[in-house]
Amino acid sequence: MRKHAALAALVMTLAHADGVGARELPCGVDIEAVRAYLRAGKGTGIEVGVPTPGQQLYAHLGYRVMGVNAPPVAQLVALIDGVPLCGPGAHQFSVGLGFTAVCGTPWHATEGTHTLKWEIDPDNALAETDETNNVAETTFTVTRGTRLDLDAQRVYLRTGLSQGPEVGHPGVGQSVYLHLDYRLIGSTDAVTANLTALVDGQPYCEGAFSFRPGAVQTAVCNKPWVPVAGVHVLAWAIDSDRAVAESNELNNVVELTSTIPVPAGIDLQAQQASIRTAPAEGGDEVTAPACGESLYFRLDYALIGTGPVSAHLQALIDGRPQCLGWFTFQPAPGDFAMCLNPWIAAPGQHTVRWEIDDMQNVAETDESNNAVELTFEVGAPTACAGDCNADGTVSIDELVLAIDVALGARPVSDCESADADHDGTVSVNELVAAVTNAANGCHS
């Protein structure tokens, strides 16, 4: 199949507060715990993969929120070895990709193996579209002193991820992958440390990496590099933040210089943005989304010139990333890309925008046709008669409350959904509708 979808990549920013309740949620929400980790400061400082005894550290959680416009509120707790470090307490989560929650209480490292665990909505008070992704944890070991050494030995390029021939001087438009040969000395266990691949002095991919002991091992940057013409310096840096104590700190960087020949003409064209019912060719196009509907964003594009070509691609909804990653564009006509993760339609006007080569890694004959937008409207959800607390069901207690409102014993504001025609009273017909919804369920 010629179809691909951009994969989500996260960039963390600090966001945490207390505030409004969850009744502002319009259709559906999913809060995903992405990554648990430690830093030397609250939202600042180096990320620490191998703490030392007595070191003061702060627990961080990378998360994302999808399917809602208003920031949801849920309980949040951070635990070290099963004991709460902070929380549980109400936390207002920011909407979109790539946000961070920070525990304000420091943890002082003690020797031994420990587990940092974050739990979102541990009491399941917030109804989510996915209840299985609310936990993130990491296990690490604190030791007193070490003779280990992380040795960066060689940087080189291949045509594939840990496969394909080595390439000394790739051509423009050719997708190649940065590889590193290294050795971990003085440890029988894997060691986690920061690892960064750099192109011309700028980080190209980076993150925590588990270095394996023994003979020479290999690490690879999992996004392709598509070079432009000129001379480039490629490098790998191990433990650049000095979070791991080593016996030799002078062998953590290795470089390669590569000359790229002048290219032929290439042009990537973003042609049309659309919304579909499925993340595949068989999905139907949607022009008037309904509130709560699961939808997928699609981009029709064209590649002019030699190919295939790898470039960064992202889809944004109302300015926030929905999916992003490195994508291989094909020269065949009529090809397209799609987000694999669904967007849950929320009321209001929205704009989906696709951006090709937003990092400007590909030299093109025309740089002005790499983005396309689609603006659309989603209507407000239809209230379910008798669903007083807006949880998608009508309970016996809610039926009793609706009857009290109909008899004048309670104000309409206590169960606004029972007053379907918004005339300030609850009629017999509206009570019958509530009973029907209690028996058959709410339907949007």
Secondary structure, DSSP 8 states (H G I E B T S, - for coil): ---B---------B-------GGG--S--EEEEEEEEEESSSS-S-B-SS--TT-EEEEEEEEEEES-SS--EEEEEEEETTEEEEEEEEEE--SEEEEEEE-SS-EE--SEEEEEEEEESTT--S--S-SS--EEEEEEEE-S----EEEEEEEEEEEETTEEEE-SS--TT--BEEEEEEEEES-SS-EEEEEEEEETTEEEEEEEEEE--SS-EEEE-SS-B---SEEEEEEEEESTT--S--S-SSSSEEEEEEEE-----EEEEEEEEEEESSSSTT--B-SS--TT-EEEEEEEEEEEES--EEEEEEEEETTEEEEEEEEEE--STT-EEE-SS-EE--SEEEEEEEEESTT--S--S-SSSSEEEEEEEE------TT-TT-SS---HHHHHHHHHHHTTSS-GGGGGGG-TT-SSS--HHHHHHHHHHHHH----
